[in-house]
Amino acid sequence: MDETMLTRWNKPLVGVLLGAALGFVDGATAWFTPEVRPEIQGILIGSTVKGMMTGIAAGFFARKFRSLPLGIGFGLLIGTILSWWVAAQMDKYYLEIMLPGSILGALVGFATQRYGKTPQLAR
């Protein structure tokens, strides 16, 4: 059987890496909102960190609970909460921040359930 990189890494690592990548892409979409373009560097950093936090939470959840629907729901919940917190700090752009953050969470929740190694019990 051929192993891919995602099946060799542990679940929290899969979550952090995928969350960081998707978070960066999420932050890059701020370019399409002209009034926030001057703040794009901070947005990219913040979105990447938010994605990493969602990913690590989803990864540890996936280590404990092996359920695809629960994993997706947990990722969605964490992504939504973190995105709401960011939007509340700005007190605007709720939809523009929360929608992609929620999707990111659901995708990372799916990936951490589907991919990555679970720890084996010692014999």
C-alpha positions, 0 to 999 in steps of 0.5 A: 500500500502506498502511503501519502504524506498526509497519512504519515503525519499525525492528525494535529500536524495535518490540521496545523499545516492545512489550517495555515495554508487555507488561512493564508488563502482566506486572508489573501481574499481580503485583497478584493476589499479595497478599503482593507488593502493597506492592512493586507500583511496583518490580515494574512498573518492573522488569518494564517494564525487563525487557521493554525489554531483551528487546525490544531484544535481539529487535529486533537479532536480527531485523535480523541473522536473518530467520527467524520460528522463530529469532526466536520462539525467541530471544525466548523464550530471552532472556525466560526468562533475564531472568525466571529472573535476577529470580526467582533474586534473590528466590529464590521465585515462579519460575513466576509470574515466568518463565512470563509473562516467557517468553511476553513474549519469544516475543511480542516475538520474533514481532513483531520478525520480522514487523514493523519495517523492516530497514536497506537496504544503500547502493547 
